[in-house]
Amino acid sequence: VAATETARAALDVFCRWQWSMKLFPGAGHIPYSLYLPYNLRNDILREYHKIRDREELARILIDWEYLDADGNALCDHIRYVNSQLDQVRAQLNCERAVAAAETRARKKRGAREMLPA
């Protein structure tokens, strides 16, 4: 859940920034959600952890109006966020492995203590 919220927040920041950079009349008065519609945003979030290259992103956003102009920047942004999330996952996996090993050792010691002398 935390990774999904991180991805959602990062995507939101990217969309707001890119939309603010669009130079056409009225861009500042039009909601940034038009930049990347909610259905496409949800498609990205559903596949976020799988997006590792431009081709994968293009497959998801095949009908996105800004794919040619902003696809590379979005892909770079997603890859960066994914690398950060990968590091967090690796750290959590390491911590879980250490905790599991400690639990096994504690149970093994407890079982030996219960054996008759």
GIPELIN-V200419 format. One line per field, one symbol per residue. ss: DSSP state (H for helix, E for strand, L for the rest). psi: psi as a letter, one per 40 degrees, with the letter a starting at -180 (. if undefined). Layout:
ss->???
psi->???
//
This chain:
ss->LHHHHHHHHHHHHHHHHHHHHLLLLLHHHLLHHHLLLHHHHHHHHHHHHHLLLHHHHHHHLLLLLLHHHHHHHHHHHHHHHHHHHHHHHHHHHHHHHHHHHHHHHHHHHHHHHHLLL
psi->ddddddddddddddddddddehgihedeehheeddgidddddddddedeeheidddddddfdehdedddedddddddddddddddddddddddddddddddddddddddddddeii.
//
